[in-house]
Amino acid sequence: MPNIKDVALIFPGQGSQYVGMGKELYLISSHAREIFDRSEKLLNFEIKRACFAGPEELLKLTTVCQPAILTLSIAVLKTFLSHPKAKNINVKFAAGLSLGEYSALVASGAISFDEAIVLVRQRAEFMEEEAIAHPGKMAAIIGLEKEKVIKICDDIGAEVANLNAPGQVVISGSNGNVDRAMEVAKEGGAKAVVALEVSGAFHSSLMQGAALRFSDVLKTADISTPKIPVISNVTALPETEPEQIRQNLFKQIDSSVLWEDSIRYIISKGVNTFLEIGPGKVLKGLLRRIDSTLTVYNIEKPSDIESLPF
């Protein structure tokens, strides 16, 4: 009998999408087909075409990529859980980066997939509408200490959106403030400053209107006690109370994402193996920055499951 391995499931957020994602899985896995077909029916939108064929401009839209990433993440999860190798793990925690928190909540049993896909579409629509009403942008600051980035934002009026990993902080805010903060970060010794391809100033106060509107939607959402602790982006702590989960989901839209602290919490509980479930390898890169000794397996395609060493 193989040893049962303690793991945490982690799920990617917006920006991990790419044209062609999920196509191979859909052709091979009946579990993936069920999730994609269900998503398409609930959204009344050709999510398969957007994922499998694009074009890229369509898939990059907030209102398309958010439900698309959630759909693929859960399609991958269901496919993996149906495989015999899934019997060799003990899932201790789940976490997701921003949008990925919804995938984590589905994985934990706190929210059904049907509920999550509708919530995520609504969330994306509110965020997109707020981005049009209050234009802004986001940028990644690479290779500058967190404290320096925070001070730059405080001085200029930009905001810290994501504390992703040592030396990687994402800032957000109005176009002028973010542009100025990017200049000061370069002058201050940042190794790289990269404007992100997103449509608005997510995880900043410019999204407050979207958060307030979404809080009304969340009031009627069916949220249960999770079977697996889900680490909240807002608190970097495990949340098990449905009402607190509800509060954190609405706060998440205009609050900083505490990703590094979330991963460090999981590590502190003795878990050092992570399964990144969904498109891309963004989270694996972040976890390497947080702690190079961690083991991270990416699971997106059928071959990824087969190659797992347990």
C-alpha distance (Angstrom), angle and dihedral (degrees) to the residues before:
residue distance angle dihedral
M1 . . .
P2 3.83 . .
N3 3.76 119.5 .
I4 3.80 113.7 -98.0
K5 3.80 108.1 -117.6
D6 3.81 122.9 -146.3
V7 3.80 109.3 -132.8
A8 3.78 142.9 168.6
L9 3.79 121.4 -136.6
I10 3.80 114.1 -136.9
F11 3.80 126.4 -171.5
P12 3.83 129.7 -158.4
G13 3.78 127.8 -123.6
Q14 3.78 138.7 -147.1
G15 3.79 113.4 -36.1
S16 3.81 96.1 43.3
Q17 3.81 93.0 89.3
Y18 3.82 123.1 109.8
V19 3.79 134.5 171.5
G20 3.81 110.8 -91.1
M21 3.79 96.2 30.7
G22 3.78 115.0 147.2
K23 3.80 96.4 9.3
E24 3.80 96.5 112.4
L25 3.80 92.0 43.5
Y26 3.81 92.0 50.1
L27 3.81 91.8 53.6
I28 3.82 93.6 50.3
S29 3.81 106.9 32.2
S30 3.80 125.2 65.6
H31 3.82 88.1 -164.9
A32 3.80 90.6 56.7
R33 3.81 91.8 47.3
E34 3.79 90.3 52.2
I35 3.84 92.3 52.7
F36 3.81 95.5 44.1
D37 3.80 92.7 46.5
R38 3.78 91.2 46.9
S39 3.79 91.7 49.1
E40 3.79 91.4 50.6
K41 3.79 91.7 51.1
L42 3.82 94.2 47.5
L43 3.80 93.7 46.3
N44 3.80 95.9 38.8
F45 3.78 85.6 -138.8
E46 3.82 133.8 113.0
I47 3.78 95.3 -110.1
K48 3.82 92.4 160.2
R49 3.78 92.4 58.0
A50 3.82 91.3 47.7
C51 3.82 91.7 51.3
F52 3.79 99.8 38.6
A53 3.82 101.7 36.5
G54 3.81 108.5 12.8
P55 2.96 128.2 163.9
E56 3.80 94.7 -130.7
E57 3.82 92.1 -128.2
L58 3.81 89.6 59.8
L59 3.80 95.0 45.5
K60 3.81 91.6 49.7
L61 3.80 92.6 60.0
T62 3.81 110.7 110.4
T63 3.80 91.3 -131.0
V64 3.82 90.8 54.0
C65 3.80 106.1 34.7
Q66 3.82 96.1 48.8
P67 3.83 95.9 58.4
A68 3.81 89.8 36.1
I69 3.81 93.7 56.5
L70 3.81 91.7 45.0
T71 3.81 90.3 49.9
L72 3.79 94.4 50.3
S73 3.81 93.2 43.3
I74 3.79 92.5 55.1
A75 3.83 91.8 41.6
V76 3.82 88.0 55.7
L77 3.81 91.8 44.8
K78 3.82 93.6 51.3
T79 3.80 91.1 46.9
F80 3.80 92.0 50.0
L81 3.81 94.5 46.1
S82 3.81 89.7 54.1
H83 3.82 90.8 56.1
P84 3.83 120.4 92.2
K85 3.82 90.1 -122.4
A86 3.79 89.9 68.2
K87 3.81 87.6 70.5
N88 3.81 88.7 67.4
I89 3.80 95.7 65.2
N90 3.77 135.6 73.5
V91 3.81 110.2 -154.2
K92 3.80 108.3 -142.8
F93 3.82 100.2 170.0
A94 3.78 142.8 5.5
A95 3.80 127.7 -153.3
G96 3.78 137.6 166.4
L97 3.79 135.4 -165.1
S98 3.82 107.9 -113.0
L99 3.82 102.9 -60.3
G100 3.82 87.2 22.4
E101 3.80 89.5 69.8
Y102 3.81 87.6 76.4
S103 3.81 90.5 55.9
A104 3.81 88.1 49.8
L105 3.80 91.2 51.3
V106 3.81 90.8 50.6
A107 3.82 89.6 48.8
S108 3.80 89.7 51.7
G109 3.79 93.9 50.3
A110 3.83 92.9 -116.9
I111 3.81 93.0 117.5
S112 3.79 129.4 22.7
F113 3.78 118.2 -122.7
D114 3.81 89.6 -116.6
E115 3.80 90.8 54.8
A116 3.80 93.6 44.0
I117 3.80 97.0 50.9
V118 3.80 91.9 52.5
L119 3.82 91.7 45.8
V120 3.79 92.3 48.9
R121 3.79 93.2 50.1
Q122 3.82 90.1 50.3
R123 3.81 90.8 46.7
A124 3.80 91.0 50.8
E125 3.80 92.5 48.8
F126 3.80 92.4 50.9
M127 3.81 91.6 47.0
E128 3.80 91.8 49.0
E129 3.80 92.5 48.2
E130 3.80 91.0 48.7
A131 3.81 90.4 48.8
I132 3.82 89.2 56.8
A133 3.81 92.7 46.4
H134 3.84 93.8 44.9
P135 3.83 109.0 26.0
G136 3.77 117.7 -150.8
K137 3.77 144.6 136.6
M138 3.79 144.6 -139.6
A139 3.80 133.5 -132.1
A140 3.79 137.1 -173.0
I141 3.80 116.8 -129.0
I142 3.81 109.7 -155.3
G143 3.79 126.3 -164.6
L144 3.79 100.2 8.4
E145 3.80 124.3 113.6
K146 3.78 115.7 -100.4
E147 3.80 92.2 -122.3
K148 3.81 91.9 55.2
V149 3.80 92.2 50.3
I150 3.80 91.2 48.7
K151 3.81 90.9 51.0
I152 3.81 91.7 48.8
C153 3.80 90.1 52.0
D154 3.81 92.1 46.8
D155 3.81 92.0 49.9
I156 3.80 95.7 46.8
G157 3.79 103.7 32.3
A158 3.80 98.9 -110.4
E159 3.83 118.6 127.7
V160 3.80 136.7 -131.4
A161 3.80 107.7 -113.3
N162 3.81 104.0 172.5
L163 3.80 131.2 18.2
N164 3.79 91.8 -164.5
A165 3.79 105.8 160.9
P166 3.80 141.5 -33.4
G167 3.79 105.9 -56.3
Q168 3.79 95.0 10.7
V169 3.79 119.2 92.8
V170 3.80 125.5 157.9
I171 3.80 117.4 -146.7
S172 3.80 128.5 -160.7
G173 3.79 140.7 -174.2
S174 3.79 143.5 92.5
N175 3.81 116.6 -11.8
G176 3.80 93.9 -110.0
N177 3.79 95.7 47.1
V178 3.81 94.1 47.2
D179 3.82 92.1 46.3
R180 3.80 90.4 51.8
A181 3.80 92.5 45.7
M182 3.82 89.5 51.1
E183 3.82 90.1 53.8
V184 3.80 93.0 48.6
A185 3.82 91.2 46.9
K186 3.82 90.4 53.5
E187 3.79 90.6 48.2
G188 3.81 88.6 47.7
G189 3.80 93.7 58.1
A190 3.82 105.9 -90.9
K191 3.81 110.2 163.6
A192 3.81 91.2 -141.1
V193 3.78 138.0 0.5
V194 3.79 114.5 -162.1
A195 3.80 127.3 -175.1
L196 3.82 108.2 -138.9
E197 3.78 123.2 -128.5
V198 3.79 96.9 -120.4
S199 3.77 129.3 123.1
G200 3.79 99.5 -126.2
A201 3.79 151.8 7.4
F202 3.79 96.7 -75.1
H203 3.82 119.9 -174.6
S204 3.80 91.3 24.1
S205 3.79 136.6 102.4
L206 3.82 88.5 -95.4
M207 3.82 85.4 74.6
Q208 3.81 93.8 55.5
G209 3.79 92.7 106.6
A210 3.80 91.2 53.4
A211 3.81 90.7 48.5
L212 3.81 92.3 51.9
R213 3.80 93.1 48.1
F214 3.79 90.9 46.8
S215 3.80 91.5 50.9
D216 3.81 88.1 65.5
V217 3.80 90.4 53.2
L218 3.80 91.7 48.3
K219 3.81 91.9 54.7
T220 3.81 90.0 75.4
A221 3.82 97.3 35.3
D222 3.79 115.3 120.3
I223 3.81 103.8 -121.4
S224 3.81 121.6 169.0
T225 3.80 134.8 -171.3
P226 3.83 105.4 -78.7
K227 3.79 118.6 -118.1
I228 3.83 88.3 -145.3
P229 3.83 121.4 41.1
V230 3.81 110.2 -105.6
I231 3.81 116.6 -150.5
S232 3.80 109.3 -132.2
N233 3.81 120.0 -131.5
V234 3.80 89.0 -142.6
T235 3.83 99.8 50.8
A236 3.84 103.7 18.4
L237 3.80 86.0 -135.0
P238 3.82 133.1 108.4
E239 3.77 112.8 -91.6
T240 3.80 121.6 -159.0
E241 3.82 103.3 159.5
P242 3.83 112.6 93.8
E243 3.81 92.7 -143.9
Q244 3.80 92.2 52.5
I245 3.81 90.8 47.6
R246 3.80 88.2 52.6
Q247 3.82 91.3 51.2
N248 3.79 93.3 47.3
L249 3.81 93.3 50.1
F250 3.77 92.0 57.2
K251 3.82 93.3 42.7
Q252 3.80 90.1 49.1
I253 3.82 92.7 71.0
D254 3.82 94.7 66.1
S255 3.83 100.6 21.1
S256 3.81 133.3 85.1
V257 3.81 117.6 -89.4
L258 3.82 107.9 -125.0
W259 3.80 96.8 -156.4
E260 3.81 99.6 148.8
D261 3.81 91.4 49.3
S262 3.82 90.2 47.3
I263 3.80 92.0 55.2
R264 3.80 92.3 44.2
Y265 3.81 89.4 53.3
I266 3.81 90.5 54.5
I267 3.82 90.9 47.7
S268 3.81 89.9 50.4
K269 3.80 88.3 60.2
G270 3.79 92.0 58.4
V271 3.81 100.3 -97.9
N272 3.81 115.7 130.2
T273 3.82 102.0 157.8
F274 3.79 119.3 83.7
L275 3.79 132.1 -174.6
E276 3.82 112.2 -152.1
I277 3.78 104.0 -154.1
G278 3.79 119.8 -166.3
P279 3.81 138.1 28.2
G280 3.78 123.6 -14.9
K281 3.80 135.8 -5.7
V282 3.80 102.0 -94.7
L283 3.80 94.3 121.8
K284 3.80 93.5 48.7
G285 3.79 88.5 58.1
L286 3.80 92.1 49.5
L287 3.80 92.8 48.5
R288 3.81 90.4 52.0
R289 3.80 87.9 57.0
I290 3.81 91.7 47.9
D291 3.81 95.9 48.3
S292 3.80 122.3 -9.1
T293 3.82 91.6 -158.7
L294 3.80 93.8 66.2
T295 3.79 121.0 109.6
V296 3.81 113.6 -133.3
Y297 3.80 125.4 -179.3
N298 3.80 120.5 -168.0
I299 3.78 115.2 -142.8
E300 3.79 116.9 -170.3
K301 3.81 108.5 114.5
P302 3.83 131.7 44.8
S303 3.82 89.9 -107.9
D304 3.83 89.7 57.7
I305 3.81 89.5 61.1
E306 3.78 93.4 46.7
S307 3.80 91.9 50.9
L308 3.81 95.1 53.7
P309 3.83 108.0 119.6
F310 3.79 95.7 -135.6
